[in-house]
Structure formats: structure tokens, C-alpha cells
Amino acid sequence: MKNKIPLVFVLGLVMVNLLSNSCKKDNNSNIPHLLTAGSWLLATVQVYNYVGDAQVGVIDSLYVGCDSTQTFTFNTNNTCTFVNFACLAQKTTGNWSLTANRLYLTTDMTCKDTTGNLNKAVKQIQPFSNAQIATLGVYSLVLQTGDVQPNYSATSRRRIVRYGFIKQKAVSQ
């Protein structure tokens, strides 16, 4: 009888431990906080072309001679603003969200763009409608757009545009 009491006590402790550690923790991601903690300054835009998983051609850098400050700001109310997208004087607003797995950023912003047009005609695009978050840290953000789907054939041609941002220092007033 004496041996059964410690055994029951130990089993009870094990059960309590299992139940307390099995609770699901919701919304434990810091990704929204990292996105909304200030503005992001566009540093580079590079275009990569692939056939399957093999890179072909050279890496194109866009907006190299741009003297406009291009910033992307995410707000806690899930609105966002991009100033001077494609080096054009414009301020575009929209809504943003993360996919359930928090690997992709989606926005409904519509921006003016002339990239890829020989006659420089302005067209309306949604550049971040499905953007893969390649890197996100306190000071850097890299978004990939274009053909970023995880499954593709070995012969499919893909174009990926990679936007590199750095955290913009907050201006104190």
C-alpha cells in the first residue's frame, strides 16, 4: 500500500505536466511587430531569371539611378503605404496581411510602374499581392515577388524580383 501512494502521486504530476504543456499558444509570432516598427527604406531591387532552378542570364538591378527616397510603411491597423514606387512620384496605400504560415505577405496596393515597357508607358500593377518573405529582421527586410511558388517544373521559365529594404531611422520631433 505504501508503494502505491508515491506511484499515484508521480503519475498525477506527469498528467498535470502533460496537460499544461500541451496548450496551444496562439499569435506568438513577432513578424507583425517587426514589420510595423517603423518605415522600410528601399535599398535594392534585383531581377533573377530562372529555367527550373537554374539561374540564367545576369542579375538585373532596377532603379540604380533613382534619386527619390522609396519607403514602405506597415501600420498596426493592417494598412500600408509605399512612397515613390518605381522611382515615380506617388504615394500608394492599401491593406496588408500575412498568410496563415506567415511566410507570405499580401497587399492590395495598386502602384504606377514603367518597368519593362520600352515606350515607358505607365501601367497599374499590384507588386506585393503575393510576396514571399525571404528575410525579416530588426534592420532588414527582403521580399520576393513574381514566380515564387514552391513547386515548378524543371523546364519552366521563372522571373523573381527581389526587394531589399533597410529599417529607416525614426525621426524624433
N, C-alpha and C positions, 0 to 999 in steps of 0.2 A: 504494500500500500504506500509505503514511503517513497518508492521509486516512481510511482505513477504521478505524484504531485509535481515534481520538477519536470517531468516529461510533458505534462499538460501545460505547465507554465511556459516552457520553451516553445511548444507548438503554438500557443497563443501569441507569444511575441513574434514568431515568424509570420503568422497570419496578419497581425497588425502591420508589420513592416511591409509585407507584400501589398496590402490594400493601400497603404499611404503612399507607396512609390509608384503605384500603377495609375494614379490620377493623371489625366491628360492636361498638359499645360497649354492653354490657348494664347495666341498672339504674343509669343515670346521672341519675335524677330525684331532686330534693331534696324532693319533695312528702311522702313518708312522714316525713322528718326534720322538716319544718315542722309537720306535724300532731302529732307525738309530743313536741315540745319544750315541754312544759308543758300547762296546762289552758286551756280557752277559756271565757270568761265571756259568757253570752248578753246582748247589748245591745238588740237589736230583733227583733221578729217582725212581718213585714208580709205582707198577703194582697193579691194582684193578681188581678183578673178580666179575662179577655180574650174577645173573639169574633174568631177568627182571630188576627191580630197586632195588632188594635186594642184598647187598654185601655178597659174600660167601668167605670163606677161610680167610687167613691172607693177609695183605698188604705186598707184596714183595718189598724190596729195592734193586736196582741194582747198581753195581759199587761201593759198600761201601768201598772196599779196594783199590780203584784206586788212584794211586799217580800222575796221569797225570792231567794237567790242561785242562779242556774241555771248549772251548769258542764257542759261536755262535755270529757272527757279521753280521749285516744287513747294506748294503750300500744304499745311496740315489739313485743310479742308478739301484736299484732293483736286485742287485746281493747279494749273501750271502756266508759266509764261516763258516764251522764248523771244529774246530781243535780237534783231538783226540776223535772222536765219538766212543762210546762203549769201551772207555779206550784203543783203538788201536791207534798206531802212524799213523795218517793220517791227511791230510788237504783236505777237500772236499768243492768244490764250486758249486754254482748253481744260479738260479734265484728265486726270491720270489715275491709274490703278495698277496693282500688281496681280499677276496670276496666282492661283492657289499655291503653287510650288515656289513662288517668289523668285523665279528665275527670269521672268519676262516682265517688262514694263509696257503698258499700253496707254496711249493717249489719243484723244480725238482732235488734236490741234491740226489746223489746216494752214500751211505756210505757202508763201510765194517762193518759187525756185526757178532758176535758169540753167541749172547744172545739166549737162548732157544735150543741150539744144545748140545746134550750130548757129542758128539765127538769133539766139539769146531771147527767145520768146518766153514770157513769164507764164508759168503754169502753176496750178494749185496742187499741192501734194500733202500727204499726211506722213511725214518722215518717221515718226515714232509710234505708228499704230501698232507695231509688234516688234519691240526692241529687246534683244537679249542682253541681260546684264552680265557682261564679261568680267568686270571688276568693279567693286564698290568698297571704298574705304573712307576714312575720315577726310582725306585730302584728294582723292582721285575717284573718278567715275568713268568707266568705259562702256559704251553701249554699241551693240552691233545690230544693224538693220539689213534688210534685203533677204537673201535666201539663207536664213539661219535655222531652217528646220533640221531636226536631228537625223532624219532618215532621207537619203538621197541615193540615186543610182551612181554607179562608177563612171558613167558617161554624161551625166547631166552637167550643164554649164551653170555655174552659180556666181553671183556677184554679192559681195558683202561690204557694206560701208561701215567703217569703224570710227565712232566719235569719241575723242578723248577729252575729258573735262578735268579741270582742277578746281578745288574749292576757292571761291572768291573771298577774300578777306572782308569781313563785315566792316562797314563804315560806321564809326561811332559819332553820334551827334551831340 
